[in-house]
Amino acid sequence: MKKLFLPVIVLLLFAACKKDTSNISNTTASKPLFGSTFTTDVAQPTYTDMVLAPRKPGENFDTYFAQWNSCGIEVKGPLAWNTLKYPTLQNGVPVVMSTISTYDGTSSLDGFNTGTDGNVFEVTQIFFGGLPSTGFQSDYDGYVQALDNWYANGSVGTEPTLSNALKTTYTAGGKVQTFTGKLIRVTTGSNLAIAPVTYPLPSPVAYPVPNLGNPIVVDSAINVHSNYLLFGTNGNITYAFHGTDGIFDGSTKIAASGSYTTTIGTGVFTFIGTIIRADGTIFQFKGTQDTN
């Protein structure tokens, strides 16, 4: 596997609901017939190795693919992970990438970057109509609120993790099944694998991370005047204040989660995460800030 020189997890956020039907050499998605059962690998906390595809002419990134729960999953690099927190190759290290998508034509995928779990995604397999289960979003929102409460109470006790908040599968009307997984580094195959969210995180190496330098992110989905001032400590985004044109309401904390890193000695922060707006909808962000 190609060595990476990224020192810490970087700001790579994959597109929500991205569907990709591009062809991949020598891969054919084996799809069940209507009414048949799923072949799943989520009963136990094991992982599925991803295959590294040969680069096409002109490509400067790696592409990985795998069949996971009857869904064709494609990942495009560059890959990155926190080499300060996980300096050695071991099973379970959370990974981020530039793009994750489906290529089988009958499944859809949403991705999230959250907390210590790294990249977590849901992939929905639709047999014959129907809508994805709402249970995933509800459990995800509950996790974000639990994490915000943990920070607000002084970070006492065990930090909530997304792995404990999400189920491995969700169903809707017997027609749709949603699986939740994450990308991890492993010691086998291409060193990249898909695992259920229950797969354990390895023990990290402790290292100091400065407080986040309070960047401002613009919620352009609402309007260019709506923005959020982010706060974070120990590599985790903890909360935000909402504002208009840079004037912030400092009395009401907004639920926010995610992670940030900084390249030692540079003062440049990279950050990525999620905000739950006052009306309950979600705003995902990514960015960099130079504090020099």
C-alpha positions as CSV (number, residue, x, y, z in Angstrom):
1,M,0.0,0.0,0.0
2,K,1.3,3.5,-0.9
3,K,2.7,5.3,2.1
4,L,1.0,8.4,3.2
5,F,2.8,11.3,4.8
6,L,-0.2,13.1,6.3
7,P,0.6,13.6,10.0
8,V,-2.9,13.8,11.3
9,I,-6.5,13.2,10.2
10,V,-7.4,15.8,7.6
11,L,-10.5,17.6,6.3
12,L,-11.9,15.0,4.0
13,L,-15.7,14.8,4.1
14,F,-17.5,12.6,1.6
15,A,-20.6,13.7,-0.1
16,A,-24.0,12.7,1.5
17,C,-26.3,10.7,-0.6
18,K,-23.7,10.3,-3.4
19,K,-24.5,7.5,-5.9
20,D,-21.9,6.4,-8.4
21,T,-22.6,3.9,-11.1
22,S,-19.2,4.0,-12.7
23,N,-17.7,0.7,-13.9
24,I,-14.9,-0.9,-12.1
25,S,-12.7,-3.4,-13.9
26,N,-13.4,-7.1,-13.1
27,T,-16.1,-6.3,-10.5
28,T,-19.8,-7.3,-10.9
29,A,-22.2,-6.6,-8.1
30,S,-24.2,-9.8,-7.3
31,K,-27.7,-8.5,-6.5
32,P,-30.4,-10.6,-4.8
33,L,-33.7,-11.1,-6.5
34,F,-36.8,-9.4,-5.3
35,G,-38.0,-10.9,-2.0
36,S,-34.8,-12.8,-1.3
37,T,-32.7,-12.3,1.9
38,F,-29.6,-10.3,2.5
39,T,-26.2,-11.9,2.8
40,T,-24.7,-9.9,5.6
41,D,-21.5,-9.8,7.5
42,V,-22.6,-7.6,10.4
43,A,-23.5,-10.3,13.0
44,Q,-20.0,-10.3,14.4
45,P,-17.5,-7.4,14.8
46,T,-15.3,-8.6,11.9
47,Y,-14.2,-6.6,8.9
48,T,-14.2,-7.0,5.1
49,D,-10.9,-6.2,3.3
50,M,-11.2,-3.7,0.4
51,V,-9.3,-4.4,-2.8
52,L,-6.9,-1.8,-4.2
53,A,-7.7,-1.3,-7.9
54,P,-4.9,-0.5,-10.5
55,R,-4.6,3.2,-11.2
56,K,-6.0,4.4,-14.6
57,P,-3.9,6.6,-16.8
58,G,-3.6,10.1,-15.4
59,E,-5.0,9.2,-12.0
60,N,-3.0,10.5,-9.0
61,F,-5.2,8.8,-6.3
62,D,-5.9,5.2,-5.2
63,T,-9.3,3.5,-5.6
64,Y,-10.5,0.7,-3.3
65,F,-13.7,-1.4,-3.7
66,A,-15.5,-4.2,-1.9
67,Q,-18.9,-6.0,-1.7
68,W,-20.3,-5.4,1.8
69,N,-23.9,-6.5,2.7
70,S,-24.8,-7.0,-1.0
71,C,-23.7,-3.4,-1.7
72,G,-20.8,-2.4,-3.9
73,I,-18.7,0.2,-2.0
74,E,-16.0,2.3,-3.6
75,V,-13.5,4.5,-1.8
76,K,-11.1,7.0,-3.4
77,G,-8.0,8.4,-1.7
78,P,-5.9,10.0,-0.5
79,L,-6.4,8.2,2.8
80,A,-5.4,9.7,6.1
81,W,-5.4,8.8,9.8
82,N,-4.1,10.3,13.0
83,T,-0.5,9.1,13.1
84,L,0.2,10.8,16.4
85,K,-2.7,9.0,18.0
86,Y,-2.1,5.7,16.2
87,P,1.6,5.5,15.2
88,T,1.7,1.8,14.3
89,L,-0.4,-0.3,11.9
90,Q,-3.1,-2.1,13.8
91,N,-6.6,-3.3,13.2
92,G,-9.3,-0.7,13.8
93,V,-7.6,2.7,13.3
94,P,-10.2,5.1,11.9
95,V,-9.6,6.4,8.4
96,V,-10.8,9.3,6.4
97,M,-10.8,9.6,2.6
98,S,-11.9,12.0,-0.2
99,T,-14.9,10.0,-1.6
100,I,-17.0,7.0,-0.6
101,S,-19.8,5.9,-2.9
102,T,-21.8,2.9,-4.2
103,Y,-21.3,1.4,-7.7
104,D,-23.9,-1.3,-7.9
105,G,-26.8,1.0,-9.0
106,T,-29.3,-0.2,-6.4
107,S,-28.0,1.2,-3.2
108,S,-27.4,4.7,-1.8
109,L,-25.0,5.9,0.8
110,D,-24.6,8.7,3.4
111,G,-21.3,9.5,5.2
112,F,-20.4,11.2,8.4
113,N,-17.2,12.2,10.1
114,T,-17.7,12.3,13.9
115,G,-15.7,12.3,17.0
116,T,-13.2,9.4,17.8
117,D,-15.0,7.0,15.4
118,G,-13.6,8.6,12.3
119,N,-15.6,8.0,9.1
120,V,-18.9,6.3,9.6
121,F,-21.4,5.7,6.9
122,E,-24.8,4.2,6.2
123,V,-25.6,2.3,3.1
124,T,-29.2,1.5,2.1
125,Q,-30.1,-1.5,-0.1
126,I,-33.5,-1.0,-1.8
127,F,-35.1,-4.2,-3.1
128,F,-38.4,-2.9,-4.7
129,G,-39.2,0.6,-3.5
130,G,-39.5,2.2,-0.1
131,L,-37.5,4.8,1.8
132,P,-34.5,4.4,4.1
133,S,-35.2,4.0,7.8
134,T,-35.4,7.1,9.9
135,G,-33.9,5.3,12.8
136,F,-30.4,5.9,11.8
137,Q,-30.8,9.7,11.8
138,S,-32.6,9.6,15.1
139,D,-29.8,7.6,16.8
140,Y,-27.2,9.9,15.2
141,D,-28.9,13.0,16.5
142,G,-29.1,11.4,20.0
143,Y,-25.3,10.7,19.9
144,V,-24.5,14.3,19.0
145,Q,-26.7,15.5,21.9
146,A,-25.1,13.1,24.3
147,L,-21.6,14.2,23.2
148,D,-22.6,17.9,23.7
149,N,-23.9,17.1,27.2
150,W,-20.7,15.3,28.0
151,Y,-18.6,18.3,27.1
152,A,-21.0,20.7,28.9
153,N,-20.5,18.6,32.1
154,G,-16.8,18.9,32.1
155,S,-15.9,15.8,30.0
156,V,-16.3,13.6,33.1
157,G,-16.6,9.9,32.7
158,T,-16.5,7.9,29.5
159,E,-16.9,9.9,26.2
160,P,-20.0,8.8,24.2
161,T,-19.1,7.1,20.9
162,L,-21.1,6.8,17.8
163,S,-20.4,3.1,17.8
164,N,-22.5,2.6,20.9
165,A,-25.3,4.9,19.6
166,L,-25.9,3.2,16.2
167,K,-27.3,-0.2,15.4
168,T,-25.6,-2.3,12.8
169,T,-28.8,-2.6,10.7
170,Y,-32.1,-0.7,10.3
171,T,-35.2,-1.8,8.4
172,A,-38.1,0.0,6.9
173,G,-41.3,-1.8,5.9
174,G,-39.5,-5.0,5.0
175,K,-38.5,-3.6,1.7
176,V,-35.4,-1.6,2.7
177,Q,-32.4,-2.5,4.9
178,T,-29.8,0.0,6.0
179,F,-26.3,-1.0,7.3
180,T,-24.0,1.1,9.3
181,G,-20.2,0.7,8.9
182,K,-16.9,2.5,9.1
183,L,-13.6,2.5,7.4
184,I,-10.6,1.2,9.3
185,R,-6.9,0.4,8.8
186,V,-6.1,-3.3,9.1
187,T,-3.0,-5.5,8.9
188,T,-4.3,-7.6,6.1
189,G,-4.9,-7.1,2.3
190,S,-4.7,-3.5,1.1
191,N,-4.6,-2.3,4.8
192,L,-8.1,-0.7,4.2
193,A,-11.3,-2.5,5.3
194,I,-15.0,-1.9,6.0
195,A,-16.2,-2.9,9.5
196,P,-19.5,-2.6,11.4
197,V,-19.7,0.3,13.8
198,T,-19.3,-2.2,16.7
199,Y,-15.7,-2.9,15.7
200,P,-13.5,-1.8,18.6
201,L,-11.2,1.2,18.4
202,P,-7.6,0.4,19.3
203,S,-6.0,2.0,22.3
204,P,-4.6,5.4,21.3
205,V,-1.3,7.0,22.2
206,A,-1.9,10.1,24.4
207,Y,-0.6,13.4,22.9
208,P,-1.4,17.1,23.5
209,V,-3.7,19.0,21.1
210,P,-4.2,22.7,21.5
211,N,-7.6,24.3,21.8
212,L,-9.3,25.0,18.5
213,G,-8.7,28.6,17.3
214,N,-12.5,29.5,17.1
215,P,-13.0,29.4,13.3
216,I,-16.2,30.7,11.7
217,V,-18.1,28.5,9.3
218,V,-20.8,29.9,6.9
219,D,-24.1,28.1,6.6
220,S,-24.7,28.9,3.0
221,A,-27.6,26.4,2.8
222,I,-29.5,29.0,4.9
223,N,-27.9,32.2,3.6
224,V,-24.4,33.7,3.4
225,H,-25.1,35.8,6.5
226,S,-25.8,32.8,8.7
227,N,-22.6,31.5,10.4
228,Y,-21.3,29.6,13.4
229,L,-18.4,30.2,15.7
230,L,-16.8,26.8,16.6
231,F,-15.2,25.8,19.9
232,G,-13.1,22.7,20.6
233,T,-10.6,21.0,22.9
234,N,-8.4,18.0,22.9
235,G,-9.0,17.4,19.2
236,N,-12.8,17.4,19.5
237,I,-15.3,20.1,18.4
238,T,-17.5,20.7,21.4
239,Y,-20.1,23.4,20.7
240,A,-20.9,26.4,18.6
241,F,-22.6,29.8,18.8
242,H,-24.8,31.0,15.9
243,G,-24.5,34.4,14.5
244,T,-25.4,36.8,11.7
245,D,-22.6,38.5,9.7
246,G,-20.1,37.7,12.5
247,I,-22.2,38.9,15.4
248,F,-22.8,35.9,17.7
249,D,-25.4,35.0,20.3
250,G,-23.0,34.0,23.1
251,S,-25.8,32.9,25.5
252,T,-27.1,29.8,23.6
253,K,-24.8,26.9,22.8
254,I,-25.6,25.1,19.6
255,A,-25.0,21.3,19.5
256,A,-21.9,20.6,17.5
257,S,-19.6,17.6,17.1
258,G,-16.6,16.6,15.0
259,S,-12.8,16.6,15.2
260,Y,-9.9,18.9,14.4
261,T,-6.1,18.5,14.1
262,T,-3.2,20.8,13.7
263,T,0.2,20.3,12.1
264,I,2.7,20.8,14.9
265,G,4.5,24.1,14.7
266,T,2.4,25.6,11.9
267,G,-0.7,27.0,13.7
268,V,-2.9,25.6,10.9
269,F,-6.0,23.8,12.0
270,T,-8.1,21.5,9.9
271,F,-11.6,20.8,11.2
272,I,-14.6,18.8,10.1
273,G,-17.9,18.0,11.8
274,T,-21.7,18.5,12.2
275,I,-23.9,21.2,13.7
276,I,-27.6,20.6,14.6
277,R,-29.5,23.8,13.9
278,A,-32.1,25.1,16.2
279,D,-34.9,23.6,14.1
280,G,-33.2,20.1,14.3
281,T,-31.8,20.0,10.8
282,I,-28.2,19.2,10.2
283,F,-25.4,21.4,8.8
284,Q,-22.1,19.6,7.9
285,F,-18.9,21.6,7.6
286,K,-15.2,21.3,6.8
287,G,-12.4,23.8,6.6
288,T,-9.0,25.1,7.6
289,Q,-7.8,28.1,9.7
290,D,-4.3,29.6,10.0
291,T,-4.0,31.1,13.5
292,N,-0.6,32.7,12.8
